[in-house]
Amino acid sequence: MRQARATVAQLAANEERLRLARDLHDLLGHSLSLITLKSELAGRMLPGDPEQAARQVADIEQVSRQALVDVREAVTGYRRPRLDGELAAARSVLTAADITADLPAEPDLTGVPEPSETALAWALREAVTNVVRHSGAHRCTVALVRRQTLGGLVLELSVEDDGTGGAHRAAGMADHDSAAGNGLTGLAERLQKAGGTLEAGPAHHGFRLVARAPTAPPCSDVGSGA
């Protein structure tokens, strides 16, 4: 009994470390990318347009403060990103990177369970961060649709860019994932826990990520009373 309790406690501690590693990687990667972009933009504006530079600095302060809040919430397990908020953040970071953002309007999330929305929100954040950091793209297209699959109805998120070196980026991102819980590895784990799937790889003119999550919770209790 003591050995069993010790094993359960160790597994719980490992799971919590993995959750924290995923959350911090995704939170800080996105926020620091936006801070870097806006800092570079403010630097270019300073000689000739100090008012615009001041606005960029104000944005940097706001993003920094929000990053601190997000990290504190992640540490205590309360951080639950929402798709509508991540869509707005994606538009902001893509625009700051001078990438044309083709994003959907406010999503219809009727009936979508919280674990599915949370997993897709993390997928959107990680995908857009990778576009900004690695793609060299001029355009990024995000789509959010409901699809009927053999496994049931899912909400499908796709993020595709027109950048270069899709195969090289796929290999580089795989290397980046060598530490468990980071990047695409962490996303796949999040989606799997929500009952979803992840696909990522080179597209015709860049890189494409597709994340799917169920729009209804699993019906595991059906027939359990028999």
ZABA-655557 format. One record per residue (C-alpha): x, y, z; residue number from 1. Coordinates in nm, 4 decimals. Each point is the difference from the previous one (the first is absolute). Example, Ala and Ser with C-alpha at 12.3 -4.5 7.8 and 13.67 -1.06 7.14 Angstrom:
2
        X        Y        Z   n
   1.2300  -0.4500   0.7800   1
   0.1370   0.3440  -0.0660   2
//
This chain:
226
        X        Y        Z   n
   0.0000   0.0000   0.0000   1
   0.2788   0.2436   0.0902   2
   0.1825  -0.0826  -0.3221   3
  -0.3183   0.0480  -0.2023   4
  -0.0670   0.3386   0.1618   5
   0.3593   0.1079  -0.0662   6
  -0.0324  -0.1028  -0.3657   7
  -0.3259   0.1930  -0.0405   8
   0.1556   0.3082   0.1624   9
   0.3019  -0.0216  -0.2315  10
  -0.2219  -0.0301  -0.3086  11
  -0.2042   0.3006   0.1120  12
   0.3165   0.2046   0.0544  13
   0.1308  -0.0961  -0.3452  14
  -0.3306   0.0977  -0.1598  15
   0.0010   0.3369   0.1773  16
   0.3573   0.0716  -0.1127  17
  -0.0961  -0.0852  -0.3570  18
  -0.3062   0.2271   0.0171  19
   0.2066   0.2862   0.1347  20
   0.2687  -0.0488  -0.2667  21
  -0.2624   0.0077  -0.2763  22
  -0.1769   0.3065   0.1390  23
   0.3166   0.2038   0.0552  24
   0.1399  -0.0898  -0.3429  25
  -0.3199   0.1008  -0.1793  26
  -0.0680   0.3099   0.2093  27
   0.3503   0.1471  -0.0035  28
   0.0765  -0.0935  -0.3602  29
  -0.2972   0.1990  -0.1247  30
   0.0428   0.2997   0.2304  31
   0.3751   0.0337  -0.0491  32
  -0.0381  -0.0219  -0.3787  33
  -0.2476   0.2884   0.0071  34
   0.2211   0.2040   0.2357  35
   0.2999  -0.0537  -0.2308  36
  -0.1940   0.1048  -0.3085  37
  -0.1391   0.3131   0.1598  38
   0.3407   0.0934   0.1437  39
   0.1566  -0.0227  -0.3475  40
  -0.2868   0.2021  -0.1447  41
   0.0356   0.2698   0.2678  42
   0.3747   0.0172  -0.0697  43
  -0.0602   0.0624  -0.3687  44
  -0.2588   0.2693   0.0772  45
   0.1997   0.1923   0.2601  46
   0.2000   0.2316  -0.2281  47
  -0.2936   0.1285  -0.2014  48
  -0.3245  -0.0860   0.1784  49
   0.0347   0.0129   0.3800  50
  -0.3784  -0.0025   0.0549  51
  -0.0428  -0.3320  -0.1815  52
   0.3055  -0.1357   0.1829  53
  -0.1559   0.1006   0.3311  54
  -0.3169  -0.1924  -0.0914  55
   0.2057  -0.3095  -0.0743  56
   0.1770   0.0340   0.3359  57
  -0.3398   0.0273   0.1715  58
  -0.1068  -0.3221  -0.1773  59
   0.3210  -0.1686   0.1194  60
  -0.0823   0.0970   0.3583  61
  -0.3529  -0.1382  -0.0338  62
   0.1200  -0.3303  -0.1498  63
   0.2651  -0.0330   0.2730  64
  -0.2540   0.0548   0.2766  65
  -0.2388  -0.2539  -0.1548  66
   0.2849  -0.2506  -0.0338  67
   0.0673   0.0297   0.3733  68
  -0.3682  -0.0629   0.0745  69
  -0.0063  -0.2984  -0.2363  70
   0.3092  -0.1560   0.1552  71
  -0.1417   0.0370   0.3517  72
  -0.3264  -0.1598  -0.1110  73
   0.1869  -0.2818  -0.1759  74
   0.1990  -0.0747   0.3127  75
  -0.3184  -0.0317   0.2039  76
  -0.1832  -0.1939  -0.2733  77
  -0.2667   0.2613  -0.0747  78
   0.1086   0.1004  -0.3493  79
  -0.2685  -0.0912  -0.2552  80
   0.0508   0.1759  -0.3354  81
  -0.3100   0.0686  -0.2096  82
  -0.0222  -0.0193  -0.3772  83
  -0.1495   0.3469  -0.0467  84
   0.2812   0.1555   0.2044  85
   0.2682  -0.1979  -0.1855  86
  -0.1448   0.1052  -0.3376  87
   0.0272   0.3657   0.1052  88
   0.3551  -0.0563   0.1273  89
   0.0929  -0.1800  -0.3241  90
  -0.1187   0.2946  -0.2082  91
   0.2069   0.2368   0.2132  92
   0.3256  -0.1970  -0.0132  93
  -0.0300  -0.0748  -0.3736  94
  -0.0668   0.3660  -0.0780  95
   0.2969   0.1045   0.2130  96
   0.2154  -0.2422  -0.2018  97
  -0.1284   0.1538  -0.3274  98
  -0.1774  -0.3254  -0.0930  99
  -0.3455   0.0280  -0.1586 100
  -0.2442  -0.1732   0.2348 101
  -0.3003  -0.1806  -0.1520 102
  -0.1944  -0.0987   0.3107 103
  -0.3624  -0.1034   0.0610 104
  -0.2516   0.2146   0.1811 105
  -0.1045  -0.0755   0.3566 106
  -0.0327  -0.3799   0.0204 107
  -0.3226  -0.1854   0.0763 108
   0.0945  -0.2250   0.2909 109
  -0.3492  -0.1234   0.0843 110
   0.0237  -0.3441   0.1542 111
   0.3805  -0.0154  -0.0126 112
   0.1341  -0.1379   0.3316 113
   0.2598   0.2051   0.1871 114
   0.2856  -0.2533  -0.0435 115
  -0.0455   0.0122  -0.3793 116
  -0.0068   0.3801  -0.0142 117
   0.3035   0.0244   0.2281 118
   0.2028  -0.2470  -0.2079 119
  -0.0877   0.1804  -0.3254 120
   0.0802   0.3395   0.1531 121
   0.3473  -0.1255   0.0980 122
   0.0439  -0.1421  -0.3513 123
  -0.0850   0.3358  -0.1570 124
   0.2436   0.1837   0.2271 125
   0.2875  -0.2407  -0.0708 126
  -0.0680  -0.0075  -0.3756 127
  -0.0044   0.3788  -0.0352 128
   0.3129   0.0342   0.2129 129
   0.1782  -0.2443  -0.2318 130
  -0.1196   0.1928  -0.3074 131
   0.1435   0.3226   0.1397 132
   0.3276  -0.1567   0.1133 133
   0.0843  -0.2419  -0.2783 134
  -0.2041   0.0414  -0.3184 135
   0.1115   0.3194  -0.1750 136
  -0.3618   0.0070  -0.1203 137
  -0.1954   0.2888  -0.1509 138
  -0.3441  -0.1470   0.0744 139
  -0.1516  -0.2255   0.2630 140
  -0.3468  -0.1535  -0.0356 141
  -0.1947  -0.1355   0.2977 142
  -0.3224  -0.1987  -0.0418 143
  -0.2339  -0.1421   0.2636 144
  -0.2728  -0.2394  -0.1210 145
  -0.2106  -0.2870   0.1276 146
   0.0486  -0.3321  -0.1773 147
  -0.1620  -0.3410   0.0203 148
   0.2610  -0.2744   0.0340 149
  -0.0174  -0.3743   0.0579 150
   0.0650   0.0714   0.3657 151
  -0.2780   0.2583   0.0262 152
  -0.0469   0.3750  -0.0450 153
   0.3154   0.2047   0.0546 154
   0.1048   0.3629  -0.0006 155
   0.2938   0.0332  -0.2404 156
   0.2599   0.2748   0.0228 157
   0.2413   0.0492  -0.2917 158
   0.2885   0.2469  -0.0161 159
   0.1840   0.0304  -0.3320 160
   0.2696   0.2428  -0.1138 161
   0.1719   0.0745  -0.3309 162
   0.3516  -0.0070   0.1449 163
   0.3000  -0.1868  -0.1304 164
   0.1756  -0.3177   0.1072 165
  -0.2984  -0.2021   0.1190 166
   0.1912  -0.3298   0.0219 167
   0.2958   0.1684   0.1745 168
  -0.2341   0.1677   0.2476 169
  -0.1695  -0.3337   0.0751 170
   0.3367  -0.1584   0.0761 171
   0.1133   0.2989   0.2072 172
  -0.3197   0.0018   0.2022 173
   0.0395  -0.3738   0.0628 174
   0.3509   0.0634   0.1334 175
  -0.1390   0.2828   0.2127 176
  -0.2489  -0.2496   0.1478 177
   0.2738  -0.2325   0.1259 178
  -0.0744   0.1210   0.3520 179
  -0.3393  -0.1559   0.0789 180
  -0.2875   0.2450   0.0429 181
   0.1239   0.2673  -0.2408 182
  -0.1392   0.1205  -0.3307 183
  -0.1770  -0.2533  -0.2215 184
   0.0610  -0.2823   0.2469 185
  -0.1800   0.1935   0.2732 186
  -0.2871   0.0880  -0.2345 187
  -0.0467  -0.3624  -0.1033 188
  -0.0141  -0.0994   0.3673 189
  -0.2538   0.2730   0.0816 190
  -0.2231  -0.0996  -0.2918 191
   0.0262  -0.3696   0.0787 192
  -0.1195   0.0668   0.3553 193
  -0.3006   0.1870  -0.1435 194
  -0.0720  -0.2871  -0.2419 195
   0.1399   0.1866  -0.3011 196
   0.2786  -0.0293  -0.2558 197
   0.2805   0.2100  -0.1466 198
   0.1522   0.0046  -0.3496 199
   0.2840   0.2293  -0.1081 200
   0.2320   0.0122  -0.2969 201
   0.0942   0.1680  -0.3295 202
  -0.2832   0.1371  -0.2157 203
   0.0017   0.1059  -0.3660 204
   0.1481   0.3423   0.0739 205
   0.1108  -0.0172   0.3618 206
  -0.1000  -0.1817   0.3174 207
  -0.3390  -0.1217   0.1260 208
  -0.1199  -0.1043   0.3428 209
  -0.3393  -0.1673   0.0527 210
  -0.1391  -0.0639   0.3481 211
  -0.3309  -0.1764   0.0635 212
  -0.1923  -0.0383   0.3243 213
  -0.3444  -0.1509   0.0715 214
  -0.2994   0.2312   0.0292 215
  -0.1630  -0.2163   0.2669 216
   0.1418  -0.1726   0.3078 217
   0.0554  -0.3771  -0.0272 218
  -0.3034  -0.2103   0.0871 219
   0.1915  -0.2404   0.2207 220
  -0.2880  -0.0376   0.2457 221
  -0.2429  -0.1393  -0.2583 222
  -0.1037  -0.3474   0.1083 223
   0.2039   0.0104   0.3180 224
  -0.3060  -0.0715   0.2121 225
  -0.0663  -0.3350  -0.1670 226
//
